[in-house]
Amino acid sequence: MVVGADGTLPLPWLADPLVAALATHRGHALLVHGAAGVGALSFALVLAQAWLCEGDGPDPSHGAGVSVGVGEGSRAHTRPCGRCGSCRLVQSRVHPDLLVLLPETLRRAHDWPLGGDKQEDDAKKKPSRQIRIDEVRTVIDWATRTSARGRGKVAVLHPAEALNIQSASALLKTLEEPPAGTRLVLTAGDPALLLPTVRSRCQRLLLPAPPADVAAAWLAAQGVAQPEVLLAACSGRPLDALALAQAGIDAAAWSALPAAVARGQATAMAGWPVPQAVDALQKLCHDAMARASGAPAVYFPTERVPAGSAWLALTSWSQELARIARHEDHPWQEALMIDALVTQGRLAMASAPPLSPPPSPAAPPRRGFATLPP
């Protein structure tokens, strides 16, 4: 997730946004917003690594002359260089002037612990998906300490939507007036979900999705076959497409899902967690509605999605999927739940729209008064 010793960015499409951020952003609080699966966390970490880099390249704080390494040949002129003592500490995740605050679920997933985490409690409680107030207080206390290496300090909070009201409120003072030399980088998929008081204290930087050809080439380099199919499945988000492939859902399995659901074969989703299965079925329901309206599919190959389903049945299926998605943390019996949703999908996609009754023949116009027969 950071620049390694070879000076290469972890994700190639971060180069241009990184150059822009190093050259133009001078504030102490930066809000990086972009769709999930584009690499906001990696970008925030690389930006922090560049600010803390001690290499002999141009100083990012001056902006001019900043370049980004793409390989061995440009390492001497880049920030972050990937080779200095500061960069090696970031790579080892022990840099004293870098604090990365993630929800507990992501800390475990990325193996990036926060000071005070107790490993022995891992099996005793369910990890939190929120950034809690005690964790924000850890950031506030850390920010008041003197920089250990003399190049300032950077705190990364990802994602900012995980801040609850109490933790976001506790962060406001530090976000507005941090100690000298301290910078904060927040990431968000949807800034509208943040408190207005948090948004107003940050400069903004949009992290766009990569071009489709760049994302497809990167996925192919990771060993993903037919990356275009999985990119469409994930709305062009390459990290989500890679996660789908790593979960064993390749392009062939994804393309075969509409036919499997139309036949009621829930075994096609055997072993899928309920949230992942519901997400896939919601996308299939969307595409079936699009086909019923005469539009092409978005997430699946259009020719694989049955057309002509009844809109009312698809609407009922969509509402049930949305209800389950709102309660994804409920301890569902996964196999039974998925089987029920697939069965409803089979009935929805097999139903034909009701035929309209044939129009009645038009009655001849009446002229004058009707006359009785003789």
Helices and strands as residue ranges (DSSP letters): G 12-14, H 15-24, E 29-33, H 40-52, G 60-62, G 72-77, H 85-92, E 98-101, H 104-110, G 119-121, H 133-143, E 153-157, G 160-162, H 165-176, E 182-188, G 191-193, H 196-199, E 203-206, H 212-221, H 227-233, H 238-246, H 251-262, G 266-269, H 274-292, G 302-304, H 311-326, H 334-350
